[in-house]
Amino acid sequence: MTVDVNQLFDMLSWDSNEDTQLEGLEEAAKVKYLSIFIRPSEGKGLWENCAKALAGKTDEELEPYLISLFEWLADGNWPGFIIIYERLIKIPAKKILNAYQFSIKRAREMPEVDSKRWLTYLAGLITNQELLELLPLDQQKLMKKYYKRWWKSQEE
């Protein structure tokens, strides 16, 4: 079965039944251009299943979209956040380094509340020791600071 994007989004919506959502995920696996799945403006009701569709893609398929995927980590309450976070953590450090550094820089430029929240969630990725070591020293210190504030307390 091949569906258009309108049908696909209807299938992926959280108010569709479970079987329809599963069919939607099967169809989503066939999509080549992934930007339609990155926090679609059609509504947060799609985001969880869109995150699942993205998580099923290879590192190479996700590579052009890394910055947008890091943007998904700006708010831990967003549907699909955990799925995207867990997928990003599986990508080798060298593949995500540039996008990660860029995202840290952008997060620092945001208004304080948004900046702190995004940096906190980005800091969770430093559990990948290689990623932490590849960062410049100023970003290492910053990420360690934010990691200790939130992630360390979650482990206890």
Disulfide bonds with the S-S distance in Angstrom:
none
